[in-house]
């Protein structure tokens, strides 16, 4: 089985843009699906204010390969959403990596 490429996105949005953000993310998820990607986790950060140090939401998205991630980023439908995105988001950061074994304590026998 091949190792999936993981994208972790931290997303800050403007105040009052929650509905627009959620609609936007549904559209983006459809584009990601074309490339075999899936949002593994979406974590809404507890209580951040608009433009605060903490993001509004963090997404963990997996792609089947680095090439699939690159193709998604170059998708013309994604590019067409850039203007809309600019009206919703105030900041975004990305980290790309790969899964590693979970750090857990062995169960005693």
CORJO-V674204 format. One record per residue. N is the residue number from 0. RES is the residue in three letters. PSI is psi in whole degrees, 0 to 359 (* if undefined). D_CENTER is the distance of its C-alpha to the mean C-alpha in Angstrom with 2 decimals. Layout:
n-><N/N>
res-><RES/RES>
psi-><PSI/PSI>
d_center-><D_CENTER/D_CENTER>
This chain:
n-><0/1/2/3/4/5/6/7/8/9/10/11/12/13/14/15/16/17/18/19/20/21/22/23/24/25/26/27/28/29/30/31/32/33/34/35/36/37/38/39/40/41/42/43/44/45/46/47/48/49/50/51/52/53/54/55/56/57/58/59/60/61/62/63/64/65/66/67/68/69/70/71/72/73/74/75/76/77/78/79/80/81/82/83/84/85/86/87/88/89/90/91/92/93/94/95/96/97/98/99/100/101/102/103/104/105/106/107/108>
res-><UNK/UNK/UNK/UNK/UNK/UNK/UNK/UNK/UNK/UNK/UNK/UNK/UNK/UNK/UNK/UNK/UNK/UNK/UNK/UNK/UNK/UNK/UNK/UNK/UNK/UNK/UNK/UNK/UNK/UNK/UNK/UNK/UNK/UNK/UNK/UNK/UNK/UNK/UNK/UNK/UNK/UNK/UNK/UNK/UNK/UNK/UNK/UNK/UNK/UNK/UNK/UNK/UNK/UNK/UNK/UNK/UNK/UNK/UNK/UNK/UNK/UNK/UNK/UNK/UNK/UNK/UNK/UNK/UNK/UNK/UNK/UNK/UNK/UNK/UNK/UNK/UNK/UNK/UNK/UNK/UNK/UNK/UNK/UNK/UNK/UNK/UNK/UNK/UNK/UNK/UNK/UNK/UNK/UNK/UNK/UNK/UNK/UNK/UNK/UNK/UNK/UNK/UNK/UNK/UNK/UNK/UNK/UNK/UNK>
psi-><134/154/130/150/131/131/124/119/126/128/123/137/162/155/136/8/23/312/317/319/311/320/318/313/326/320/315/320/323/320/317/321/329/335/16/15/158/145/111/321/142/119/115/122/135/116/23/145/161/136/22/174/330/145/163/318/152/133/139/113/133/141/149/331/167/325/323/320/316/319/319/313/334/1/130/329/325/315/324/342/0/316/316/317/319/337/347/314/143/337/149/138/148/144/131/135/205/155/147/167/144/138/107/159/130/145/129/148/*>
d_center-><23.22/20.90/18.22/14.62/12.38/9.44/6.47/5.61/4.14/6.95/7.77/11.49/13.27/16.97/19.32/20.01/17.06/15.51/16.83/15.80/12.18/12.18/14.08/11.89/8.75/11.36/12.49/9.36/9.04/12.68/12.34/9.95/12.66/15.27/14.19/14.18/10.46/9.34/6.84/9.00/8.43/7.48/9.80/11.67/13.56/17.26/19.18/17.73/19.70/18.54/18.00/18.56/17.77/15.13/11.82/11.80/8.67/6.45/3.71/5.37/5.35/8.96/11.05/14.83/15.71/15.05/16.91/14.61/11.65/14.30/15.52/12.29/12.08/15.78/15.72/18.15/16.69/13.40/15.83/17.82/15.18/15.34/18.14/16.67/13.44/15.92/17.62/14.75/12.75/14.84/12.68/9.39/9.38/7.96/9.66/10.49/12.81/14.39/15.30/18.54/21.05/20.59/23.03/25.36/28.99/31.31/33.15/36.83/39.33>
